[in-house]
């Protein structure tokens, strides 16, 4: 190509001396113009047509490729290929310049390929997040490792083109620096291994509610990356902790509660021991009118009467034989109330039990599960239940224990 341009300029007397230089400049200009024209055609015509087709498509997944600029980066391959293929022909009389142009085109082609693959990886990750499996098996750490490897290989390829050496030569040199590289990339390596363990063992996933008191963490996991895990706490702050900390330190994951569909209520009501007593006839008659335990009172009264008759117990004293107590009846009422509650799960553990008495009284523990896991609903259900239980204790002649207050001491002073 240059020889043709040189012959043309040599025909012009006033340009005869500068013909080689003008031919070289014209060849470079034509090569650049052809590369720019190729870029315009691919970017504005071909890629533009592809974008219009994607815009009309009913599927939203192909929009991800456009949003991640995969097609626009793909269009940059055309001018690089044109320069690489036609450069030696346009610059046939200048091998040094031709080799330099080809090398630059290869470097540009390598960088473009790296960016193209990076866009494909980003698009693949975004597409993967549209599936439910992405919540239990996040691939953010794997994507970051893939990108790290991609850019490392791209750097080696560019360096080998600049130095004119084989990439294997650089890999051999990097092999001697393995210890140094492991020290420099210690955190990414540990994070990658920890990410594999977290994903393989399904220890934590995006969207899980986790508690980690050591780091003040109490909230939802929003991202699991190569070296860090991001958690949005319930106070809307974001805590970032090292990925390997999820392996080395203990944490509580509430995913099981969310998957079960029930949230536990475990709370005690403390009964004043001095208010506990046997049930007399008037109390039994009054308790038998309570809807939830009417059948229980009737059955229990018959059972105890039959036992006392058989044992010959003296009915003049309540302590003789077996008798119902107000606290036992209250416990039976509480259990019946919970079994009839529409927001309490009947498939999971439902238990109302006595614990060991303490200086604060006799604990009656309620151990049940709601059939909803939403925090707001859970708190409202629990509050309603204990409002009712605390208020109903008086119906059984029981007193709820609490430490003496100023008003209590004021009554003693009167």
VENJO-V5652 format. One record per residue. N is the residue number from 0. RES is the residue in three letters. OMEGA is omega in whole degrees, -180 to 180 (* if undefined). NEAR is the number of other C-alpha atoms within 8 Angstrom. D_LAST is the distance of its C-alpha to the last C-alpha in whole Angstrom. Layout:
n=N res=RES omega=OMEGA near=NEAR d_last=D_LAST
n=N res=RES omega=OMEGA near=NEAR d_last=D_LAST
This chain:
n=0 res=UNK omega=-180 near=9 d_last=118
n=1 res=UNK omega=-180 near=13 d_last=119
n=2 res=UNK omega=178 near=9 d_last=122
n=3 res=UNK omega=178 near=7 d_last=123
n=4 res=UNK omega=180 near=12 d_last=121
n=5 res=UNK omega=178 near=12 d_last=123
n=6 res=UNK omega=180 near=9 d_last=126
n=7 res=UNK omega=-178 near=8 d_last=125
n=8 res=UNK omega=179 near=12 d_last=124
n=9 res=UNK omega=178 near=11 d_last=127
n=10 res=UNK omega=180 near=7 d_last=129
n=11 res=UNK omega=-174 near=8 d_last=128
n=12 res=UNK omega=-176 near=6 d_last=130
n=13 res=UNK omega=179 near=5 d_last=127
n=14 res=UNK omega=-175 near=9 d_last=125
n=15 res=UNK omega=-177 near=10 d_last=127
n=16 res=UNK omega=-177 near=7 d_last=125
n=17 res=UNK omega=-176 near=7 d_last=122
n=18 res=UNK omega=-179 near=13 d_last=122
n=19 res=UNK omega=-178 near=9 d_last=120
n=20 res=UNK omega=178 near=7 d_last=117
n=21 res=UNK omega=178 near=10 d_last=117
n=22 res=UNK omega=178 near=13 d_last=118
n=23 res=UNK omega=180 near=10 d_last=115
n=24 res=UNK omega=-180 near=8 d_last=113
n=25 res=UNK omega=179 near=9 d_last=114
n=26 res=UNK omega=178 near=13 d_last=113
n=27 res=UNK omega=179 near=10 d_last=110
n=28 res=UNK omega=179 near=8 d_last=109
n=29 res=UNK omega=179 near=8 d_last=110
n=30 res=UNK omega=179 near=12 d_last=108
n=31 res=UNK omega=180 near=9 d_last=105
n=32 res=UNK omega=179 near=8 d_last=106
n=33 res=UNK omega=178 near=10 d_last=106
n=34 res=UNK omega=179 near=13 d_last=103
n=35 res=UNK omega=179 near=9 d_last=101
n=36 res=UNK omega=178 near=8 d_last=103
n=37 res=UNK omega=179 near=11 d_last=102
n=38 res=UNK omega=180 near=12 d_last=98
n=39 res=UNK omega=-179 near=9 d_last=98
n=40 res=UNK omega=-178 near=9 d_last=100
n=41 res=UNK omega=-175 near=11 d_last=97
n=42 res=UNK omega=-172 near=12 d_last=94
n=43 res=UNK omega=-179 near=9 d_last=95
n=44 res=UNK omega=-177 near=9 d_last=97
n=45 res=UNK omega=-180 near=9 d_last=96
n=46 res=UNK omega=177 near=12 d_last=93
n=47 res=UNK omega=178 near=9 d_last=92
n=48 res=UNK omega=178 near=9 d_last=94
n=49 res=UNK omega=179 near=8 d_last=91
n=50 res=UNK omega=178 near=9 d_last=88
n=51 res=UNK omega=178 near=8 d_last=89
n=52 res=UNK omega=179 near=8 d_last=90
n=53 res=UNK omega=-180 near=9 d_last=86
n=54 res=UNK omega=180 near=7 d_last=85
n=55 res=UNK omega=-178 near=6 d_last=86
n=56 res=UNK omega=180 near=7 d_last=85
n=57 res=UNK omega=-180 near=4 d_last=83
n=58 res=UNK omega=179 near=6 d_last=81
n=59 res=UNK omega=-176 near=7 d_last=79
n=60 res=UNK omega=178 near=7 d_last=80
n=61 res=UNK omega=175 near=8 d_last=83
n=62 res=UNK omega=-179 near=10 d_last=81
n=63 res=UNK omega=180 near=11 d_last=79
n=64 res=UNK omega=179 near=13 d_last=83
n=65 res=UNK omega=-179 near=11 d_last=83
n=66 res=UNK omega=179 near=7 d_last=80
n=67 res=UNK omega=174 near=10 d_last=81
n=68 res=UNK omega=179 near=9 d_last=84
n=69 res=UNK omega=-177 near=12 d_last=86
n=70 res=UNK omega=179 near=9 d_last=89
n=71 res=UNK omega=177 near=10 d_last=89
n=72 res=UNK omega=178 near=11 d_last=89
n=73 res=UNK omega=-179 near=10 d_last=92
n=74 res=UNK omega=-180 near=11 d_last=94
n=75 res=UNK omega=178 near=11 d_last=94
n=76 res=UNK omega=-175 near=11 d_last=96
n=77 res=UNK omega=-180 near=12 d_last=99
n=78 res=UNK omega=179 near=12 d_last=100
n=79 res=UNK omega=179 near=13 d_last=100
n=80 res=UNK omega=179 near=10 d_last=102
n=81 res=UNK omega=180 near=12 d_last=105
n=82 res=UNK omega=-179 near=14 d_last=105
n=83 res=UNK omega=-176 near=12 d_last=105
n=84 res=UNK omega=-173 near=7 d_last=108
n=85 res=UNK omega=-179 near=9 d_last=110
n=86 res=UNK omega=180 near=13 d_last=109
n=87 res=UNK omega=-179 near=12 d_last=112
n=88 res=UNK omega=179 near=7 d_last=114
n=89 res=UNK omega=-175 near=11 d_last=114
n=90 res=UNK omega=-173 near=15 d_last=114
n=91 res=UNK omega=-179 near=11 d_last=117
n=92 res=UNK omega=-178 near=6 d_last=118
n=93 res=UNK omega=-176 near=7 d_last=115
n=94 res=UNK omega=-180 near=9 d_last=114
n=95 res=UNK omega=179 near=6 d_last=112
n=96 res=UNK omega=179 near=8 d_last=110
n=97 res=UNK omega=178 near=12 d_last=110
n=98 res=UNK omega=178 near=9 d_last=108
n=99 res=UNK omega=179 near=8 d_last=106
n=100 res=UNK omega=179 near=11 d_last=105
n=101 res=UNK omega=179 near=12 d_last=105
n=102 res=UNK omega=178 near=10 d_last=102
n=103 res=UNK omega=179 near=8 d_last=100
n=104 res=UNK omega=178 near=12 d_last=101
n=105 res=UNK omega=177 near=11 d_last=99
n=106 res=UNK omega=178 near=10 d_last=96
n=107 res=UNK omega=179 near=9 d_last=95
n=108 res=UNK omega=179 near=11 d_last=96
n=109 res=UNK omega=-180 near=11 d_last=94
n=110 res=UNK omega=179 near=10 d_last=91
n=111 res=UNK omega=178 near=12 d_last=91
n=112 res=UNK omega=178 near=9 d_last=91
n=113 res=UNK omega=180 near=11 d_last=88
n=114 res=UNK omega=178 near=9 d_last=86
n=115 res=UNK omega=179 near=11 d_last=88
n=116 res=UNK omega=176 near=8 d_last=86
n=117 res=UNK omega=177 near=10 d_last=83
n=118 res=UNK omega=177 near=12 d_last=83
n=119 res=UNK omega=178 near=11 d_last=84
n=120 res=UNK omega=178 near=10 d_last=81
n=121 res=UNK omega=179 near=9 d_last=78
n=122 res=UNK omega=178 near=11 d_last=79
n=123 res=UNK omega=178 near=8 d_last=79
n=124 res=UNK omega=179 near=11 d_last=76
n=125 res=UNK omega=177 near=9 d_last=75
n=126 res=UNK omega=179 near=10 d_last=76
n=127 res=UNK omega=-179 near=8 d_last=75
n=128 res=UNK omega=177 near=9 d_last=71
n=129 res=UNK omega=179 near=7 d_last=72
n=130 res=UNK omega=-178 near=7 d_last=72
n=131 res=UNK omega=-178 near=7 d_last=69
n=132 res=UNK omega=-179 near=7 d_last=70
n=133 res=UNK omega=180 near=12 d_last=70
n=134 res=UNK omega=-179 near=10 d_last=66
n=135 res=UNK omega=-179 near=11 d_last=66
n=136 res=UNK omega=180 near=10 d_last=69
n=137 res=UNK omega=-178 near=12 d_last=69
n=138 res=UNK omega=-179 near=8 d_last=72
n=139 res=UNK omega=-178 near=11 d_last=71
n=140 res=UNK omega=179 near=14 d_last=72
n=141 res=UNK omega=178 near=9 d_last=75
n=142 res=UNK omega=-180 near=10 d_last=76
n=143 res=UNK omega=176 near=10 d_last=76
n=144 res=UNK omega=178 near=10 d_last=78
n=145 res=UNK omega=178 near=8 d_last=80
n=146 res=UNK omega=179 near=10 d_last=80
n=147 res=UNK omega=178 near=8 d_last=80
n=148 res=UNK omega=-180 near=8 d_last=83
n=149 res=UNK omega=-179 near=10 d_last=85
n=150 res=UNK omega=176 near=9 d_last=85
n=151 res=UNK omega=178 near=8 d_last=86
n=152 res=UNK omega=177 near=8 d_last=89
n=153 res=UNK omega=178 near=11 d_last=90
n=154 res=UNK omega=179 near=8 d_last=89
n=155 res=UNK omega=-180 near=10 d_last=92
n=156 res=UNK omega=179 near=10 d_last=94
n=157 res=UNK omega=180 near=11 d_last=94
n=158 res=UNK omega=179 near=8 d_last=95
n=159 res=UNK omega=177 near=12 d_last=98
n=160 res=UNK omega=180 near=11 d_last=99
n=161 res=UNK omega=-177 near=7 d_last=99
n=162 res=UNK omega=-179 near=6 d_last=100
n=163 res=UNK omega=-180 near=6 d_last=103
n=164 res=UNK omega=177 near=7 d_last=102
n=165 res=UNK omega=177 near=7 d_last=101
n=166 res=UNK omega=-180 near=9 d_last=97
n=167 res=UNK omega=178 near=6 d_last=97
n=168 res=UNK omega=180 near=8 d_last=98
n=169 res=UNK omega=178 near=10 d_last=95
n=170 res=UNK omega=177 near=8 d_last=93
n=171 res=UNK omega=177 near=8 d_last=95
n=172 res=UNK omega=178 near=8 d_last=94
n=173 res=UNK omega=178 near=8 d_last=90
n=174 res=UNK omega=178 near=7 d_last=90
n=175 res=UNK omega=-180 near=7 d_last=91
n=176 res=UNK omega=-176 near=8 d_last=88
n=177 res=UNK omega=-179 near=8 d_last=85
n=178 res=UNK omega=179 near=7 d_last=83
n=179 res=UNK omega=180 near=7 d_last=83
n=180 res=UNK omega=178 near=8 d_last=82
n=181 res=UNK omega=178 near=9 d_last=79
n=182 res=UNK omega=-179 near=7 d_last=78
n=183 res=UNK omega=-177 near=6 d_last=78
n=184 res=UNK omega=-178 near=8 d_last=77
n=185 res=UNK omega=-178 near=8 d_last=74
n=186 res=UNK omega=176 near=7 d_last=71
n=187 res=UNK omega=-180 near=9 d_last=73
n=188 res=UNK omega=179 near=9 d_last=75
n=189 res=UNK omega=179 near=10 d_last=71
n=190 res=UNK omega=179 near=15 d_last=70
n=191 res=UNK omega=178 near=13 d_last=73
n=192 res=UNK omega=179 near=8 d_last=72
n=193 res=UNK omega=179 near=12 d_last=68
n=194 res=UNK omega=177 near=14 d_last=69
n=195 res=UNK omega=180 near=8 d_last=72
n=196 res=UNK omega=180 near=11 d_last=69
n=197 res=UNK omega=-178 near=12 d_last=66
n=198 res=UNK omega=-177 near=13 d_last=69
n=199 res=UNK omega=-179 near=8 d_last=70
n=200 res=UNK omega=180 near=6 d_last=67
n=201 res=UNK omega=-179 near=10 d_last=65
n=202 res=UNK omega=-180 near=9 d_last=62
n=203 res=UNK omega=180 near=9 d_last=61
n=204 res=UNK omega=178 near=13 d_last=63
n=205 res=UNK omega=-178 near=13 d_last=63
n=206 res=UNK omega=179 near=8 d_last=60
n=207 res=UNK omega=173 near=11 d_last=58
n=208 res=UNK omega=-178 near=11 d_last=54
n=209 res=UNK omega=174 near=13 d_last=54
n=210 res=UNK omega=178 near=11 d_last=51
n=211 res=UNK omega=-174 near=11 d_last=52
n=212 res=UNK omega=-178 near=8 d_last=49
n=213 res=UNK omega=-179 near=5 d_last=51
n=214 res=UNK omega=-178 near=6 d_last=53
n=215 res=UNK omega=-176 near=7 d_last=50
n=216 res=UNK omega=174 near=12 d_last=51
n=217 res=UNK omega=-177 near=13 d_last=50
n=218 res=UNK omega=-174 near=11 d_last=52
n=219 res=UNK omega=177 near=13 d_last=55
n=220 res=UNK omega=-179 near=15 d_last=59
n=221 res=UNK omega=180 near=10 d_last=61
n=222 res=UNK omega=173 near=9 d_last=64
n=223 res=UNK omega=-176 near=15 d_last=65
n=224 res=UNK omega=-176 near=11 d_last=68
n=225 res=UNK omega=-177 near=14 d_last=70
n=226 res=UNK omega=-176 near=13 d_last=68
n=227 res=UNK omega=172 near=11 d_last=65
n=228 res=UNK omega=-180 near=13 d_last=62
n=229 res=UNK omega=-178 near=12 d_last=61
n=230 res=UNK omega=175 near=14 d_last=57
n=231 res=UNK omega=-179 near=13 d_last=55
n=232 res=UNK omega=-177 near=12 d_last=51
n=233 res=UNK omega=174 near=8 d_last=49
n=234 res=UNK omega=176 near=4 d_last=48
n=235 res=UNK omega=171 near=6 d_last=52
n=236 res=UNK omega=180 near=7 d_last=53
n=237 res=UNK omega=178 near=8 d_last=56
n=238 res=UNK omega=177 near=9 d_last=56
n=239 res=UNK omega=-179 near=8 d_last=59
n=240 res=UNK omega=178 near=9 d_last=60
n=241 res=UNK omega=-178 near=10 d_last=63
n=242 res=UNK omega=-178 near=15 d_last=65
n=243 res=UNK omega=177 near=11 d_last=65
n=244 res=UNK omega=178 near=8 d_last=61
n=245 res=UNK omega=177 near=11 d_last=61
n=246 res=UNK omega=-174 near=10 d_last=63
n=247 res=UNK omega=-177 near=6 d_last=62
n=248 res=UNK omega=-180 near=6 d_last=58
n=249 res=UNK omega=175 near=7 d_last=56
n=250 res=UNK omega=179 near=9 d_last=54
n=251 res=UNK omega=178 near=7 d_last=53
n=252 res=UNK omega=-177 near=11 d_last=55
n=253 res=UNK omega=-179 near=9 d_last=53
n=254 res=UNK omega=180 near=8 d_last=56
n=255 res=UNK omega=177 near=7 d_last=56
n=256 res=UNK omega=-179 near=10 d_last=53
n=257 res=UNK omega=180 near=10 d_last=55
n=258 res=UNK omega=179 near=6 d_last=58
n=259 res=UNK omega=-180 near=6 d_last=56
n=260 res=UNK omega=179 near=9 d_last=54
n=261 res=UNK omega=180 near=13 d_last=51
n=262 res=UNK omega=-170 near=12 d_last=48
n=263 res=UNK omega=167 near=8 d_last=45
n=264 res=UNK omega=179 near=10 d_last=42
n=265 res=UNK omega=-176 near=8 d_last=40
n=266 res=UNK omega=-177 near=7 d_last=36
n=267 res=UNK omega=170 near=8 d_last=34
n=268 res=UNK omega=-176 near=9 d_last=30
n=269 res=UNK omega=-178 near=11 d_last=28
n=270 res=UNK omega=175 near=13 d_last=27
n=271 res=UNK omega=-175 near=13 d_last=24
n=272 res=UNK omega=-178 near=7 d_last=25
n=273 res=UNK omega=-180 near=4 d_last=23
n=274 res=UNK omega=-179 near=9 d_last=23
n=275 res=UNK omega=-179 near=11 d_last=27
n=276 res=UNK omega=175 near=7 d_last=29
n=277 res=UNK omega=179 near=10 d_last=32
n=278 res=UNK omega=174 near=11 d_last=33
n=279 res=UNK omega=-175 near=7 d_last=33
n=280 res=UNK omega=-179 near=6 d_last=36
n=281 res=UNK omega=179 near=7 d_last=33
n=282 res=UNK omega=179 near=8 d_last=32
n=283 res=UNK omega=179 near=10 d_last=36
n=284 res=UNK omega=179 near=8 d_last=37
n=285 res=UNK omega=-180 near=8 d_last=34
n=286 res=UNK omega=-178 near=11 d_last=36
n=287 res=UNK omega=179 near=12 d_last=39
n=288 res=UNK omega=178 near=7 d_last=39
n=289 res=UNK omega=-170 near=8 d_last=38
n=290 res=UNK omega=-172 near=6 d_last=41
n=291 res=UNK omega=-175 near=8 d_last=42
n=292 res=UNK omega=180 near=12 d_last=41
n=293 res=UNK omega=179 near=11 d_last=42
n=294 res=UNK omega=179 near=8 d_last=46
n=295 res=UNK omega=-179 near=7 d_last=44
n=296 res=UNK omega=-179 near=11 d_last=42
n=297 res=UNK omega=-180 near=9 d_last=45
n=298 res=UNK omega=-178 near=8 d_last=47
n=299 res=UNK omega=180 near=8 d_last=44
n=300 res=UNK omega=178 near=8 d_last=43
n=301 res=UNK omega=-179 near=8 d_last=47
n=302 res=UNK omega=-178 near=8 d_last=48
n=303 res=UNK omega=179 near=10 d_last=45
n=304 res=UNK omega=179 near=8 d_last=46
n=305 res=UNK omega=180 near=8 d_last=50
n=306 res=UNK omega=-178 near=10 d_last=48
n=307 res=UNK omega=177 near=11 d_last=46
n=308 res=UNK omega=180 near=8 d_last=49
n=309 res=UNK omega=-179 near=7 d_last=52
n=310 res=UNK omega=-179 near=7 d_last=50
n=311 res=UNK omega=-178 near=6 d_last=49
n=312 res=UNK omega=179 near=9 d_last=45
n=313 res=UNK omega=-176 near=7 d_last=43
n=314 res=UNK omega=-179 near=6 d_last=41
n=315 res=UNK omega=179 near=4 d_last=39
n=316 res=UNK omega=-178 near=6 d_last=37
n=317 res=UNK omega=-177 near=9 d_last=36
n=318 res=UNK omega=179 near=7 d_last=36
n=319 res=UNK omega=179 near=8 d_last=40
n=320 res=UNK omega=-180 near=10 d_last=42
n=321 res=UNK omega=-178 near=8 d_last=41
n=322 res=UNK omega=171 near=9 d_last=38
n=323 res=UNK omega=175 near=8 d_last=37
n=324 res=UNK omega=-180 near=10 d_last=34
n=325 res=UNK omega=180 near=13 d_last=31
n=326 res=UNK omega=177 near=10 d_last=32
n=327 res=UNK omega=178 near=8 d_last=36
n=328 res=UNK omega=177 near=10 d_last=36
n=329 res=UNK omega=178 near=10 d_last=34
n=330 res=UNK omega=178 near=11 d_last=36
n=331 res=UNK omega=178 near=9 d_last=39
n=332 res=UNK omega=-179 near=10 d_last=38
n=333 res=UNK omega=179 near=10 d_last=37
n=334 res=UNK omega=179 near=11 d_last=41
n=335 res=UNK omega=178 near=10 d_last=42
n=336 res=UNK omega=-180 near=9 d_last=40
n=337 res=UNK omega=179 near=8 d_last=42
n=338 res=UNK omega=179 near=9 d_last=45
n=339 res=UNK omega=-176 near=6 d_last=45
n=340 res=UNK omega=-176 near=7 d_last=44
n=341 res=UNK omega=-178 near=5 d_last=47
n=342 res=UNK omega=179 near=8 d_last=47
n=343 res=UNK omega=180 near=11 d_last=46
n=344 res=UNK omega=178 near=12 d_last=50
n=345 res=UNK omega=-180 near=7 d_last=51
n=346 res=UNK omega=179 near=4 d_last=53
n=347 res=UNK omega=-175 near=8 d_last=51
n=348 res=UNK omega=175 near=8 d_last=49
n=349 res=UNK omega=-170 near=11 d_last=46
n=350 res=UNK omega=171 near=9 d_last=43
n=351 res=UNK omega=-171 near=11 d_last=40
n=352 res=UNK omega=173 near=8 d_last=39
n=353 res=UNK omega=172 near=8 d_last=37
n=354 res=UNK omega=-179 near=8 d_last=36
n=355 res=UNK omega=179 near=6 d_last=35
n=356 res=UNK omega=179 near=8 d_last=32
n=357 res=UNK omega=177 near=7 d_last=30
n=358 res=UNK omega=178 near=4 d_last=27
n=359 res=UNK omega=179 near=10 d_last=26
n=360 res=UNK omega=-180 near=11 d_last=27
n=361 res=UNK omega=-180 near=13 d_last=30
n=362 res=UNK omega=169 near=13 d_last=32
n=363 res=UNK omega=-175 near=13 d_last=34
n=364 res=UNK omega=174 near=13 d_last=36
n=365 res=UNK omega=-178 near=11 d_last=38
n=366 res=UNK omega=-177 near=12 d_last=42
n=367 res=UNK omega=178 near=13 d_last=44
n=368 res=UNK omega=172 near=13 d_last=46
n=369 res=UNK omega=179 near=14 d_last=47
n=370 res=UNK omega=173 near=10 d_last=50
n=371 res=UNK omega=-180 near=10 d_last=50
n=372 res=UNK omega=179 near=12 d_last=50
n=373 res=UNK omega=-173 near=6 d_last=49
n=374 res=UNK omega=-177 near=6 d_last=46
n=375 res=UNK omega=179 near=6 d_last=45
n=376 res=UNK omega=-180 near=9 d_last=45
n=377 res=UNK omega=-179 near=12 d_last=44
n=378 res=UNK omega=179 near=8 d_last=41
n=379 res=UNK omega=179 near=8 d_last=40
n=380 res=UNK omega=-179 near=10 d_last=41
n=381 res=UNK omega=179 near=9 d_last=39
n=382 res=UNK omega=180 near=8 d_last=36
n=383 res=UNK omega=-179 near=8 d_last=36
n=384 res=UNK omega=-177 near=8 d_last=37
n=385 res=UNK omega=169 near=8 d_last=33
n=386 res=UNK omega=-178 near=8 d_last=32
n=387 res=UNK omega=-177 near=8 d_last=33
n=388 res=UNK omega=-180 near=9 d_last=32
n=389 res=UNK omega=-180 near=10 d_last=28
n=390 res=UNK omega=-177 near=8 d_last=28
n=391 res=UNK omega=-180 near=8 d_last=30
n=392 res=UNK omega=-179 near=12 d_last=28
n=393 res=UNK omega=179 near=9 d_last=25
n=394 res=UNK omega=179 near=7 d_last=28
n=395 res=UNK omega=179 near=11 d_last=29
n=396 res=UNK omega=179 near=9 d_last=25
n=397 res=UNK omega=177 near=13 d_last=25
n=398 res=UNK omega=176 near=9 d_last=22
n=399 res=UNK omega=-177 near=10 d_last=24
n=400 res=UNK omega=168 near=9 d_last=22
n=401 res=UNK omega=-179 near=5 d_last=21
n=402 res=UNK omega=180 near=5 d_last=20
n=403 res=UNK omega=179 near=6 d_last=16
n=404 res=UNK omega=-180 near=6 d_last=15
n=405 res=UNK omega=180 near=6 d_last=13
n=406 res=UNK omega=178 near=6 d_last=11
n=407 res=UNK omega=178 near=8 d_last=11
n=408 res=UNK omega=177 near=9 d_last=9
n=409 res=UNK omega=178 near=8 d_last=7
n=410 res=UNK omega=179 near=7 d_last=5
n=411 res=UNK omega=-177 near=6 d_last=6
n=412 res=UNK omega=-178 near=5 d_last=4
n=413 res=UNK omega=* near=4 d_last=0
